Amino acid sequence: MFLFLSALLLGSCQGSGLQNWFAADPNAEQWAGNPPPATPPSAPTTTLPANLRFPDAILVSTQPQAGAPQTTETRWQVRAPAIAIQQFYTRQFQESGWQLVEQQVADNTVSLKGRNSELEVHVTINTVPENNLTTFTVAYTPLTAAPPPPQSHTTSPQTFTDLEDTPAPLQPAVRDLAELGVLSTPGDRLQPNTPISRGQFVRWLVTTYNRFYSDRPARQIRLGNRNDTPVFQDVPPDHPDFPYIQGLAMAGFLPSPLSGEGGAFFRPEAPLTRETLLQWKVPLDQRGRLSPSTIDRIQQTWGFKDSQRIAPPAINAVAADYLAGDLSNIRRVWGETRLLQPQKPVTRAEAAAALWYIGNGTEGLSAAMVKQLPPSAS
């Protein structure tokens, strides 16, 4: 990662005087001396660890970060090059107890983000000095103040004011899931025809699955803990969907670096596609047992005219979904169709319809079944 960012910065700054910005700084040890005079800080920084204070940097200001009062933003100046500051914080975030979770280069700035069990620290360095001084900010947020992970399911039935906007064939499924209280949304609107994000779908999937098996702890997905090392770089512990995404990835049902089947980024805000819904849900329907399959097999069973457009990671799941017959996700959500449209975004109503039943066709549970169970069994 570090070498990649170095090449990126050098390539974008030819002739700017920053060509050697990421090169090793032979004078890095001497930047601790002779700081310029400055006004004493107006507020103490006792909550920022001493090892995260650049040597002899002068604190210019301390204030709550705009829009995030729980975050303290400190502004510093020092008579040292930006590369020395960047190397310093890279080393600190790679030491025991810290994790370097992000490093980015933009126009005239470099930013780093580090995290341990107590703090998240974001360093932003201005690479253009002023009066031989380099300015940088260190913003830190206590993680101990973060709320505890949400419970795996709620028990309060939900009422949506826009339920009638749901396509008629999908309304019964949405009503059943709403009665179970598993479709978490802000306010009382479902927005059934709006594409669902990848992060929100995982939240619904894990919540629904655990609600169905609330009387069988051995079958439930364990939620991620905020002290876990994040599986995905773009889903930190303070992300609202972290417990669900982290938990499903750690259980091996999401392609991730842990399983060796996915990259370091999850893209939680991106729209969920049809093939991805199947790729994530069908392994839970089949309890992880998916046989290797091919596009030819899908064409022989489903007969999709666009089978060739299915991404390779989703092929086994699409093929296995056929085994559930009329209870398959594809038939229940999209009906009789000769086109899968694998990259088409999934709406919230369609996502709910897919979650209405979890099982392989011969063994499984539906939301209608679960809501009829006595409280002690659900």
C-alpha positions, -999 to +999 in steps of 0.1 A: +000+000+000+027+024+010+047+018-023+015+023-043+007+056-027+043+067-032+041+060-069+008+078-072+020+109-055+052+111-074+033+106-107+009+134-099+034+160-087+061+161-114+077+195-113+060+205-081+090+200-058+073+170-042+089+143-064+108+129-034+080+134-009+077+097+000+114+090-002+133+081+030+142+113+048+179+113+059+173+143+081+142+130+098+159+127+132+169+164+133+134+178+129+128+177+167+149+208+174+144+246+172+106+249+169+093+284+161+077+304+189+039+301+192+011+310+215+005+284+242-024+261+235-058+272+247-069+237+258-051+207+270-048+175+249-046+150+277-067+125+258-043+123+229-016+097+236+019+112+240+033+089+213+009+105+188+023+140+192+049+148+166+082+159+183+083+197+191+052+204+170+033+235+183-003+232+191-022+260+174-058+252+183-081+225+199-118+224+192-147+200+186-149+189+150-177+205+131-207+182+129-190+156+152-188+170+187-175+137+201-144+142+179-116+166+190-096+183+163-062+196+170-042+218+146-004+218+147+026+235+131+062+224+129+095+232+112+098+199+095+089+185+060+056+168+054+074+135+047+088+134+082+053+138+097+039+111+074+067+087+083+062+094+120+025+086+121+029+056+098+053+041+123+031+049+152+000+033+136+020+002+128+032-004+164+016-029+188-019-020+197-026+003+167-037-005+132-032+017+101-066+014+085-064+041+058-038+061+039-048+085+010-032+111-012-051+140-026-041+175-039-016+190-015-027+167+014-019+133+027-042+116+053-038+087+075-062+070+099-052+047+127-073+029+153-068+010+186-093-003+211-099+031+226-093+058+199-097+064+162-072+091+150-073+109+117-041+128+106-043+153+077-010+168+065-007+199+043+022+191+019+026+227+009+046+246+037+039+282+047+068+303+060+089+271+063+062+256+086+042+225+079+006+225+091-013+193+100-043+183+120-049+154+143-085+145+150-093+118+175-126+101+185-129+080+217-143+046+207-152+038+243-181+062+239-195+042+210-228+026+216-229-011+221-237-033+191-274-036+184-293-067+192-296-093+165-334-088+162-362-066+175-395-078+188-417-048+181-439-051+150-433-024+125-459-003+107-449+013+073-470+042+060-460+035+024-466-003+024-493+001-003-465+013-027-451-022-026-459-043-057-489-064-049-472-098-052-446-088-026-469-072-001-477-103+019-440-110+024-433-075+035-462-075+060-450-108+076-415-095+080-428-062+094-447-081+120-415-097+131-397-063+133-367-072+112-368-045+085-348-017+102-355+016+085-353+052+097-388+064+105-420+047+094-413+046+057-400+015+039-395+031+005-402-003-010-393+006-046-359+022-037-328+002-043-314-013-011-277-008-002-254-037+003-249-028+039-286-025+047-293-059+031-267-076+052-283-060+083-317-073+072-303-107+063-285-113+096-314-099+117-340-120+099-319-152+100-313-148+137-349-140+143-360-172+125-336-192+147-340-173+179-347-205+198-317-223+184-285-203+193-263-228+176-278-218+143-274-180+147-249-157+131-227-141+158-225-103+155-192-085+151-178-067+181-165-032+179-131-044+193-127-068+164-102-060+137-124-048+108-125-074+080-132-046+054-113-013+054-144+007+045-166-008+073-150+005+106-164-004+140-184+029+141-202+021+109-239+014+117-239-019+098-205-031+112-218-057+136-238-075+108-212-072+080-184-081+103-203-111+117-214-125+084-179-122+070-163-138+100-189-167+096-176-172+061-208-162+043-194-130+027-165-131+003-137-114+021-099-115+028-107-140+056-121-165+032-097-157+004-126-149-019-128-111-018-110-078-015-104-054+013-134-031+005-170-040+009-188-008-005-216-008+020-234+021+004-234+007-031-267-008-045-272-045-040-275-064-073-296-095-080-266-118-084-250-105-052-282-111-032-282-147-044-244-151-037-249-140-001-283-156+008-283-190-010-254-203+011-275-196+042-305-214+025-283-244+018-264-242+051-232-235+032-234-265+009-231-253-027-219-277-054-196-264-081-216-255-112-213-238-146-231-214-169-241-244-190-259-259-160-278-227-154-289-225-190-301-261-188-321-256-156-332-219-154-329-213-192-319-176-187-311-159-219-286-137-201-268-165-182-235-154-198-237-121-178-236-138-144-203-131-126-183-163-118-186-158-080-224-160-082-227-190-106-229-217-078-255-198-059-277-192-089-275-228-098-283-240-063-313-217-060-330-238-087-331-268-063-356-250-040-383-251-067-411-226-062-395-216-029-364-204-047-355-168-042-357-161-080-392-175-084-406-159-052-391-125-060-392-121-097-416-148-108-414-168-140-387-152-160-362-160-188-340-131-178-321-129-145-307-094-152-279-102-127-265-067-124-299-050-118-303-033-085-326-049-059-354-029-044-362-030-007-394-048-014-376-074-034-350-078-007-378-084+019-395-109-004-362-129-007-358-129+031-394-142+037-382-178+034-349-192+045-343-228+035-336-253+006-372-262-004-375-293+017-363-279+050-367-242+060-387-215+077-409-187+064-418-155+081-454-166+082-444-197+101-422-178+126-448-152+135-472-181+144-448-196+169-454-190+206-431-164+222-410-190+240-401-205+207-394-173+187 
